[in-house]
Amino acid sequence: MRPAKKLMASLAAAGVIAALSGCGAAGGSEDSAPVALRMSVWTSDEKQLALFDSMADEYIAEHPEVESVTFESLPFADYNSTLTTQAAGGNAPDLAWVGDIAKDLIDSGALAPLTESFEATEGYEYDDILPSVTESFSQDGELYAYPFSNSPFALYVNEDLIAQAGQTVDPATLSWEDVDRIGAAVTQSTGKPGYIIRDFDFSGWLSLANLWAGWGAQPWSDDGTECTMDSPEMVEAFQFFHDSVYVSGATPGPGVTADFFAGDAAFTTAQVSRASLLDGSFQFEIYPLPTGPAGEYGNIGQAGMAAFAGGDHVEEATDFLAFMTNPENSAKLAQFFPPPRQSLLSGDELVKVNTKLSAEQLDRVVVDELADVSATPPVTSPAEVTSVGKTALDRMWSPDADVAEVLGSVCDAIEPVLQGK
């Protein structure tokens, strides 16, 4: 496997690999002192944190050697850098949520292997976990993070705004061209944005995968070493989005802040798990992503739970992780996070813990989508790729931008990072 050269070099220089992988640290507690575990997460949702705390309380009641489990909420925008900074300072958590940094952490030996521990846990039912959702968190057949959240992206629809603009939506034939057309009509009629790509804000450019995948485009090759931002498919996708901003006006330009879940837009693309933000202030629907020139497609966002290999309490951390992700607790987590377990993947099962979406909606945007969905291929040094790519892409956001030329410059900027140079 190609080494994560740039991240591993920077982590080694900062002492992070030693802190995370332990350099021979013991796999469990060295004395009988009560164990205090800490898990870093990027959520601040009170309901989610309350659920985690209740699981911890139940675990502690059955495991007197563990005196506490603390869930440390870190801001999402700074999550990766905060995690590695803590590790460099010798303050790494015992467990953590991991997303796009997972590949780097696995390559650097920072994460504890989980497969054997999970398989040995009574009642865990490891074979119930879909193999397709473990790929981003596995290496050489070993699982290093439990994929607790497998949330397809969907199209949320504000039916009130669309009706106000005199428009209708046919989900059977809904395409990106339709979203642009209807969205432009909503903007002209109500003054509110037609559609927004959530978490994009002209900064988080990889969120545009929700759109460009409809053209059959992806930002780099499957092995993460070659830039494909300048492919014909990507140029067409960006030209469409650029025209939505500067020609039709269906989506707002830089500097405009809009929140679909506050009723500020007719459409948004967001993960199914964001349905928890719906507050009943408007009538909504939720559908699979619109079709693009490449036809029907799906896109997924994932997050995993991992234990660090270099902590003083690896055995206890791994055991708690097995408890937190067993079948019973996976069912509880499913109210917020689409689960990886086949036994839970039906609308009838998911609706038992989901208060926002119906069984029909859950079948439509979760169960059916997970059968054929893709994610952006992982790369090493994702934070650097994102930062360098944003800088190059900034020139796109002017009315007279040459879309193809700008995307070529993005490849010039990120390819050296992709290749570890």
KAURWO-V708192 format. One record per backbone hydrogen bond with DSSP energy under -1.0 kcal/mol. NH is the residue of the N-H (numbers start at 1). CO is the residue of the C=O. If there is no record, write none. Layout:
BEGIN
NH CO
NH CO
END
This chain:
BEGIN
5 3
8 4
9 5
10 6
11 7
12 8
13 9
14 10
16 11
19 15
20 16
21 17
22 18
35 65
37 68
39 70
40 95
41 72
49 45
50 46
51 47
52 48
53 49
54 50
55 51
56 52
57 53
58 54
59 55
60 56
61 57
66 63
67 35
68 35
70 37
72 39
74 41
79 76
82 78
83 79
84 80
85 81
86 82
87 83
88 84
89 85
90 87
91 86
94 38
95 38
96 306
97 40
98 304
102 99
105 101
106 102
107 103
108 104
109 106
110 105
112 307
114 143
118 114
119 115
120 116
124 121
128 125
129 126
130 340
133 130
134 131
137 134
138 135
139 142
142 139
144 137
146 305
148 146
149 303
150 338
151 301
153 299
154 270
155 287
156 268
157 285
158 266
159 157
159 283
162 158
163 159
164 160
165 161
166 163
167 162
173 170
176 291
179 175
180 176
181 177
182 178
183 179
184 180
185 181
186 182
187 183
188 184
189 185
190 186
191 187
194 250
195 250
196 267
198 269
200 197
203 200
204 200
205 203
207 204
208 205
209 206
210 207
211 208
212 208
213 209
214 211
215 212
216 213
217 212
221 226
224 221
228 219
231 228
235 231
236 232
237 233
238 234
239 235
240 236
241 237
242 238
243 239
244 240
245 241
246 242
247 243
248 243
251 244
256 253
262 259
263 260
264 259
266 193
267 194
268 156
269 196
270 154
272 152
274 271
275 272
276 273
277 274
278 275
285 157
287 155
291 174
292 295
294 214
295 292
300 374
301 151
303 149
304 98
305 146
306 96
308 94
309 110
310 20
315 27
317 313
318 314
319 315
320 316
321 317
322 318
323 319
324 320
325 321
326 323
330 326
331 327
332 328
333 329
334 330
335 332
336 333
337 333
342 128
344 341
345 342
346 344
350 346
351 347
352 349
353 350
362 358
363 359
364 360
365 361
366 362
367 362
368 363
370 366
372 369
385 381
386 382
387 383
388 384
389 385
390 386
391 387
392 388
393 389
394 390
396 393
397 394
398 396
401 398
406 402
407 403
408 404
409 405
410 406
411 407
412 408
413 409
414 410
415 411
418 414
419 415
420 417
421 416
END
